[in-house]
Amino acid sequence: MSWLIYLLFGVGMAFQALGAIALHRFPDVYTRLHGATKCTTFGSMFIYLGVMVYGMTMVLSGDASFMALPFHVAIIMLFILITNPTGAHAIARAAHRMGIKPKQAVIDELGEADR
């Protein structure tokens, strides 16, 4: 089971690193938000899955003190799945209302809806 935990942690860290690269390399606030939010959400999910697998292996090995860990991590995963996209949407909407336009967008549907 330890190889599965290491694999999940490795995939999670790779996604987190891609999110950091997206923050550095993408041209405007909207693409940076998109890249960072997607990558950090997926990265967090894989890391949390690794923690859940670790907790379940500890419970199966007889350590009852880890019994609640998978449930707590599942609740954290649910909150991350709700708050990351919602926060990114709020930031993007605020940036658009402040007048920051996308650099390479062909169609600005949000600007058309505000008219």
N, C-alpha and C positions, 0 to 999 in steps of 0.2 A: 504493500500500500504506500510505502514511502516514495516510490517512483511516481505514483499518481499525484501525490501532494507536491513534489518538486516540479512536476510538469505543469500543474495548475498555477503554482507560484511563478514559474518561468513565463508562462503565457501571459499572466496578469502583469508582470513587470515589463514585458515587451510592449503590451498595449499602453501601459503608463508612459513608457519611454516615447512611444509614437505620439502620444498626446502632448508631451513636452516639446517634441520636434515640431508638431503642428502649431503650437503657440509661437515658436520662433520663426518658422518659415513661411507661413501663410500670409497673404498680403493685407487683409482687412479684418475688422472685428468679427464679421459674420462667418468667414471661413475659419478663423481661429477658434471661435466658439464651437462651430460644428465639429472640427477635428478634435479639439480638446475634450469636449463633452462626450462624444461617441467613444473615444479611446479610454478616457478615465472611467466611464461607466462600465465598459466591457472589462477593463483591467481590474477594477474593483470587484466585479462579479467573479472573475476567475480566482482572485486572491481569497475572497470570502468562501468560494467553493472549496478551496484548499484547506481553509480553516475548518470548514464543516466536516470534510473527510478526516482531517486530523482528530477532531473531537469525537467523531463516530468510531474511529479506530481505538481511541483511548477508552471509550465506553465499552467497546467489545472486548478489550483486553482486561476489563475488570475494574477500571478506575471510575467509580460512580460520580466523582466530583465534576466530571466533564459532561454530565447528563444534559444540562440546560444549554450548553454551548451551541449545538446546532440550531436550536430554536431561536436563541438570541441573534445568531448570525443571519438566520432567515428573515427576521424582522428588520435587521439593518439593511439587508439586500433590498427588501421591499421599499424602505424609505429612500435608499439611494436611487432606485428605479423611478421613484416619483419625483424626487427633488432635483436631480441633475437636469433632466430635460425641462422641467418647469423653470428652474433658475436661468438656464440658457435662453429660453424663450423670453423671459422677462428682461434680461440684459439686451438681447437683440432688439426687442421692441422699444426699449428705452433709447438705444443707440439710434434707431431709425427716427424716433420722434425728436431727437436732438439734431437731426439733419445729417447724420453720417450716412452717406449713400454707399451701396456696394460698389466695389471698383470694377468688376468685370461682369456684372449682371446684365443680361439682355432685356429681361422683363422685371419690373419692380411691381409685383402684384400688391404689396402692402401699400405702396405709394398711390396706386390706382384706387385702392379701397378707401383711402383717407380723403379723396376728393369729393 
